[in-house]
Amino acid sequence: MQTTLPFGTVPAGKASLYLLSNETGAVVGVTDLGANMVCCHMPDGKGNAPDVLLGHAGAAGYIDDNINIGAIVGRCANRIAGAKFEIGGSSYRLTANSGPHSLHSGPHKWSERIWKVTNLDDTSVTFELTSRKGDQGFPGSVQVHVTYRLSETNQLMIYYSALPSEATIINLTSHAYWNLNGHASGDVLDHTLQISAKNYTPQEGNIPTGEIAPVADTPYDFNTARKIGAFIEQMPEGYDDNYCLENKGKVTQVARLVGDKTGIAMTVSTDAPGLQVFTADFIDVPWAKGGAHYEAFAGIALETQYYPDAIHHKNFPQPVFTPMRPFVSKTIYSFSTPTKAASKS
């Protein structure tokens, strides 16, 4: 079932909120402001449906949001070193907004624009955005579609497609922050995380060195499920790291997250080549939805995408797309609850 509600007014115009729900009690809220995901209520097996997604109190919170809560990020998620790159012998310069580098494509973010709704039914909503030629400094124009679909089995599917007018970088992701104990429940350090990845991309100053290194015998190894905060003494700033997935371009389960208090489990399946894991150690949102105050490690982002700074590392999968090879990707978040709650509280 789908319900449409007003969501507020921002510089780009009036925004609406679209609620998708099913018979299990799950409710997912998305808005035409940036195609942002706003809420995600999932059953916990005890008759409750906590909101497991961090979010702002209203539309205004998504403007000038420096941590991209719930955002669809484009044209290029993550970092581009030196805020510049070359395609086809031509050089392009972006806005440096993370030291000398470009992060999530700089200002005038897609998450602050009103997207057009092109399809709306009981289970899904599709948003469309036209990114003009030269938008944010990138070559060519791009016609973008993002579809959210909620199934009766509590699968939340995100379909991405983007058709460029010429060769350009396209690397889209959802920057949702998850807390499976409930968005206002505190930190996620005791959540259990499993990631199917043998390798990651080491970095210096948040920029990959170009090396692809094994995770074995390091704090980056989540092949066996363990608590997110297991190595917090060694890694007090948590994680902001890219994992090299082994799905070979096919939609495959790559990660599993479990809330330690609710027992709610979320698996992530994708055809994207990389998974950026970000535990948001510096987050500080004093006026979040429901009056919540988000602080360090309040949520974890599991961003399915191409590797950071891939355009400068030819040994990485390349996020360059053309009119003959448009960008298409799919990510599925599947939610389930145990027969018994994970905690005794």
C-alpha positions in Angstrom: 0.0 0.0 0.0 1.2 3.5 -0.8 0.4 6.8 0.9 1.5 10.3 -0.1 2.0 13.1 2.4 3.4 16.6 2.3 7.0 16.7 3.6 7.8 20.5 3.7 9.2 23.3 1.5 12.8 23.8 0.7 14.6 26.2 -1.7 14.0 23.7 -4.6 10.3 23.6 -4.0 7.6 21.6 -2.1 8.5 18.1 -1.2 6.3 15.0 -0.7 6.8 11.9 1.3 5.8 8.5 -0.1 5.1 5.7 2.3 5.3 2.1 1.1 3.8 -0.6 3.4 2.9 -4.2 3.5 0.9 -6.7 5.5 3.7 -7.5 7.9 3.7 -4.0 9.3 6.8 -2.8 7.4 6.8 0.8 6.3 9.4 2.5 4.1 9.3 6.3 3.6 11.0 8.0 0.6 10.8 11.6 -0.6 11.1 13.4 -3.9 13.5 15.7 -2.2 16.7 14.0 -3.4 15.0 10.6 -3.7 16.2 10.4 -0.1 15.1 7.5 2.2 13.5 8.9 5.3 12.3 6.0 7.4 12.3 2.2 7.5 10.0 0.5 10.0 10.6 -3.3 10.2 8.9 -5.9 12.4 11.0 -7.2 15.4 9.0 -10.4 16.0 7.5 -8.9 19.3 4.7 -7.0 17.7 6.8 -3.8 17.2 8.1 -2.2 14.1 11.1 0.1 15.1 12.4 2.6 12.6 15.8 1.2 11.8 17.0 4.1 9.5 18.5 7.4 10.7 16.7 10.4 9.4 16.0 14.1 9.8 13.0 15.6 11.4 11.7 17.2 8.2 12.7 18.4 4.7 14.8 21.2 6.0 17.2 18.8 7.7 18.2 17.3 4.3 19.5 20.7 3.1 23.2 21.3 3.7 23.5 17.9 5.4 27.2 17.2 5.5 26.8 13.5 6.3 24.3 12.6 3.5 21.7 10.9 5.7 19.5 8.6 3.6 20.7 10.3 0.4 21.0 9.0 -3.2 24.5 10.1 -4.0 25.6 11.0 -7.5 27.1 11.6 -10.0 30.0 10.0 -8.2 29.7 8.6 -4.8 32.9 8.7 -2.6 36.1 10.4 -3.4 38.0 11.6 -6.5 41.6 12.5 -5.7 42.6 16.1 -6.4 39.0 16.9 -7.5 40.0 16.3 -11.1 40.1 13.5 -13.7 40.5 12.8 -17.4 38.2 11.0 -19.9 39.0 10.6 -23.5 41.9 13.0 -23.4 39.9 15.9 -21.8 40.4 17.1 -18.3 37.7 18.0 -15.9 37.9 19.8 -12.6 35.4 19.4 -9.7 34.9 21.3 -6.5 37.3 20.3 -3.7 35.1 19.8 -0.6 37.1 17.3 1.4 40.6 18.8 1.6 42.0 18.9 -1.9 39.6 16.1 -3.0 36.0 15.8 -4.2 33.6 13.8 -1.9 30.2 12.7 -3.2 30.5 15.2 -6.1 30.7 18.4 -4.1 28.0 21.1 -3.7 24.6 21.4 -5.3 24.0 17.8 -4.3 21.4 15.6 -5.9 19.9 15.1 -2.4 18.9 18.7 -2.2 17.0 18.7 -5.5 13.3 17.9 -6.2 13.1 14.8 -8.3 10.2 14.0 -10.6 8.0 11.0 -9.8 7.5 9.0 -13.0 5.8 5.9 -11.5 3.9 5.3 -8.3 1.9 2.2 -7.4 1.1 0.1 -4.3 4.6 -1.3 -3.8 7.0 1.1 -5.5 7.9 4.6 -6.5 10.3 5.7 -9.2 12.1 9.1 -9.2 13.7 10.8 -12.2 16.4 13.5 -12.3 18.0 15.2 -15.3 21.6 16.1 -14.5 22.6 18.7 -17.2 25.8 18.7 -19.1 28.6 20.0 -16.9 26.6 19.5 -13.7 29.0 19.6 -10.8 31.8 19.7 -13.3 31.2 16.3 -15.0 31.0 15.9 -18.8 27.7 15.2 -20.5 24.1 15.1 -19.3 22.6 12.1 -17.5 19.0 10.9 -17.2 18.7 9.2 -13.9 16.0 6.9 -12.5 15.9 5.4 -9.0 13.1 3.0 -8.0 12.3 1.9 -4.4 10.2 -1.3 -4.1 9.0 -3.0 -0.9 8.0 -6.6 -1.1 5.6 -8.6 1.1 8.6 -10.6 2.4 10.3 -7.4 3.7 12.8 -6.9 0.9 13.6 -3.3 0.1 14.9 -3.1 -3.4 16.6 -0.1 -5.0 17.1 -0.1 -8.8 19.4 2.5 -10.3 19.7 3.4 -14.0 21.5 6.4 -15.6 21.8 7.2 -19.3 24.5 9.6 -20.2 24.8 11.7 -23.4 28.5 11.0 -23.6 31.3 9.2 -21.7 31.2 10.3 -18.0 31.7 9.0 -14.5 28.5 7.5 -12.9 28.7 5.9 -9.5 25.4 5.9 -7.6 24.7 4.7 -4.1 22.3 5.0 -1.2 23.9 6.6 1.8 21.4 5.2 4.3 22.6 4.8 7.9 21.2 1.7 9.7 20.7 1.0 13.3 18.7 -2.2 13.7 17.9 -1.6 17.3 16.0 1.6 16.3 17.3 4.9 15.0 17.4 6.5 18.4 18.8 3.6 20.4 22.4 4.7 20.7 25.5 3.3 18.9 25.8 0.2 16.7 29.1 -1.0 18.0 27.5 -4.2 19.4 25.7 -5.0 16.1 27.1 -8.1 14.4 28.4 -7.6 10.9 29.5 -10.1 8.3 31.0 -9.1 4.9 31.8 -11.6 2.1 35.0 -10.0 0.9 38.6 -11.3 1.0 40.2 -8.0 0.0 39.9 -4.3 0.6 41.5 -1.1 -0.8 44.1 0.4 1.7 44.1 4.2 1.7 46.1 7.2 2.8 44.2 10.3 3.7 40.9 8.5 2.6 42.3 8.0 -0.9 43.1 4.5 -2.1 46.8 3.8 -2.7 45.8 1.6 -5.6 46.7 -1.6 -3.8 44.2 -4.4 -3.3 45.1 -6.1 0.0 43.8 -9.1 1.9 41.6 -8.5 5.0 42.9 -11.7 6.7 44.4 -11.2 10.1 43.4 -7.5 10.1 40.6 -5.5 11.8 39.0 -5.3 8.4 38.1 -9.0 8.3 34.4 -9.6 8.7 34.2 -12.8 6.7 33.2 -14.4 10.0 30.5 -12.4 11.7 31.6 -10.3 14.7 30.7 -7.1 16.5 31.4 -3.9 14.7 33.3 -2.5 17.7 35.5 -5.6 18.3 38.6 -3.7 17.3 37.6 -0.2 18.6 40.8 0.1 20.6 42.8 -0.3 17.5 40.5 1.7 15.3 38.9 4.4 17.5 37.6 6.3 14.5 35.8 3.2 13.2 35.5 2.3 9.6 35.3 4.3 6.4 36.7 1.6 4.0 36.0 -0.1 0.7 35.6 -3.8 0.4 36.2 -5.6 -2.9 33.2 -7.8 -3.6 33.3 -11.1 -5.4 29.9 -11.1 -7.0 31.2 -10.8 -10.6 28.5 -8.3 -11.5 25.6 -10.4 -10.4 23.2 -9.7 -7.5 24.7 -11.6 -4.7 24.4 -11.5 -0.9 27.5 -9.6 0.3 26.8 -8.5 3.9 24.6 -9.3 6.9 23.9 -7.0 9.8 22.1 -8.0 13.0 20.9 -5.7 15.8 22.1 -6.9 19.2 18.9 -5.8 21.1 16.1 -6.4 18.6 17.6 -9.4 16.7 16.5 -7.8 13.5 18.7 -9.0 10.7 19.4 -7.2 7.4 21.2 -8.8 4.4 22.6 -6.7 1.6 22.7 -8.1 -1.9 24.1 -6.2 -4.9 25.7 -6.4 -8.3 28.0 -3.4 -7.5 31.8 -4.2 -7.3 32.4 -2.5 -4.0 31.0 -1.9 -0.5 31.9 1.2 1.5 31.5 0.6 5.2 31.2 3.8 7.2 30.5 3.8 10.9 30.1 7.6 11.3 32.4 8.2 14.3 32.0 12.0 14.1 28.2 12.2 13.6 26.4 14.8 15.6 22.8 15.6 14.7 21.1 17.2 17.7 17.6 17.6 16.1 16.9 14.3 14.3 13.4 12.8 13.7 11.4 12.1 16.8 13.6 14.5 18.8 16.6 12.1 18.7 20.2 13.2 19.1 22.5 11.2 16.9 26.1 10.9 18.2 29.2 8.9 17.3 28.5 5.5 15.8 24.8 6.1 15.8 24.4 4.2 12.5 26.4 2.3 9.9 26.3 3.0 6.2 26.7 0.0 3.8 27.2 1.8 0.5 27.1 -0.4 -2.6 29.2 1.3 -5.3 32.4 1.4 -7.4 35.7 1.8 -5.5 36.7 5.2 -4.3 38.9 7.2 -6.8 38.5 4.4 -9.3 39.0 6.8 -12.2 42.7 7.1 -11.2 43.4 3.4 -10.7 43.0 1.4 -13.9 43.3 -1.9 -11.9 40.0 -1.0 -10.2 36.6 -1.6 -11.9 35.9 1.6 -13.9 32.7 3.7 -13.4 32.8 5.3 -16.9 29.6 4.9 -18.8 28.4 5.9 -22.3 25.2 6.1 -24.3 25.9 2.6 -25.5 26.7 1.4 -22.0 24.4 3.1 -19.5 24.7 2.6 -15.8 22.4 0.0 -14.3 22.6 -1.4 -10.8 20.5 -3.1 -8.1 20.7 -3.4 -4.4 18.4 -5.4 -2.1 18.1 -5.0 1.7 16.3 -8.1 3.1 15.0 -8.0 6.6 14.1 -10.8 9.0 13.6 -11.5 12.7 14.7 -14.4 14.8 12.3 -16.8 16.5 13.6 -15.5 19.8 14.9 -12.0 20.5 18.6 -11.6 20.5 18.7 -9.8 23.9 17.2 -10.4 27.3 16.2 -6.8 27.7 
